[in-house]
């Protein structure tokens, strides 16, 4: 449901940053985005870790009742590789994050690389640590595996092992200096008798080479290994020398994850994608299975506790499992994630609890109030405070649409009723003269103008109006193109309330205008854009009546052509003048006009492949577009965070335009106190990818919207000394 956007973040050896220390707190509905690699500690079942596909990595010490996001400058989420707890040392944990192996020696509070140099190219997707507490560590990736005999300080390639690794099992009963290791990969099942130094094919009894999953466990009566090959379950009682088909009664057809505790050879769990999206459990070595994850309303003996998504969007919205694990030391504890939710069981699947949000009403249900427990994993495009009542607040979301609060952000209600486009709300405009009147932009195409979306228009969208403080919505865009999303609006608040003049940026089409409150629309973007690039993405109507229009990039494969740019109209969108004429900026993303000096404009952009010089970063004009200066280019950004620059939104403080906030998807939030001459990195929010900010000068509060980490609330930072 959401395109994966994994940030390219290099790792450093600093301590992980807990958001509580800086005073910034996450807020919102909770969940709503892709969650992966959930795991519990074999030493403390209340210690949990989980990843988000947008880069967040989260830790809980109370069984998932509350979560803390760790600093993305140090550790980011991995969508394929589970964290691995040392089975002997309760404090030691391993994790793969952006090409390196990290280790923690304080149960996941702080992390550092085991080694600054690695010998593989690609993401590690399987980790295995010596079950006896030894120094052996195995890392599997797309083209084989590497082993370390010193807890990851040095590595060597595993000989004889090839293919995309899909499972590793180290037999705890084998000699500590010659561990027996099994590996499943796209090239088959392999066995090692020397701790992973050398492997040989070991697939006797299997119908083919491709091992989709492999796992193992060791109980009192020895070890058992299991493999999924060609969608069928096979088991081995001799550590992979011979395999036989498991009877697998009760197991459905389309299988995905397979997991078991390292300390139990008989209890096996398998998830499916067959429509019921269950978890199938066997306690007899794969002979019989029963579904222990039953969440649909018509399921017999329903045993999954619903969160807000099930009530407000419908159970099953998040799809089948995209993450699953069994606690290495406790077969009764398992975790299940999908594209919006996290569930856990501590009783072998008798009951599953939702672990991503908290209901603030006496009983959960549709249209109830929910509060964040720290697992904010969704992109937020705008945070708005009601101009008539500061207790009313609003969040524009990717994928889950929109939420409103009536208690100052303590609790939230999902609020997309009446909108034909429930996926993404991009923009909200309150009417400062009419209490309860709001205009919004919604679409069924998310994350514009991100990399995955600048290849073209894929879904519809339009303009909405609400007269009840965003509780319900009514579309105002009759006649809009059906399959082209609306990305931005500008509302002329000086026009009559019953005949509002509204401009809409229809992505893939152009600028549309209404002069009768949305009853009729006309295209008004003649002269906007270069060649075949209709990617109009944002609008801004200044106090002097000037209407600004941004055209973002257009991508085909990895090529960008023609460029984007910025245009202005001073006659109600009848005619347009390009402000970036003479500058070739391939992928502009957003802009800001100084409210006190409209000749001063900041324009953000992202780097593109194969173009030199790079045009990403921040551009500035002080003469209304006659000349531009690339004030922050690639060299100005910290390469340790990312090797390329994907900037998004500059913003002037409306009360003090010397204060500039600059949100970046690759380099966090930057702040300037000298009119964008110099910037400093704002590190009080642990999420590295930021979208924009909202200021509340009355309370001194700063709200930071992120590209995949929710909204964060804290104090407006003082000026730099």
Order of alpha helices (4+ residues) and beta strands (2+ residues): alpha-beta-beta-beta-beta-beta-beta-beta-beta-beta-beta-beta-beta-beta-beta-beta-beta-beta-beta-beta-beta-beta-beta-beta-beta-beta-beta-beta-beta-beta-beta-beta-beta-beta-beta-beta-beta-beta-beta-beta-beta-beta-beta-beta-beta-beta-beta-beta-beta-beta-beta-beta-beta-beta-beta-beta-beta-beta-beta-beta-beta
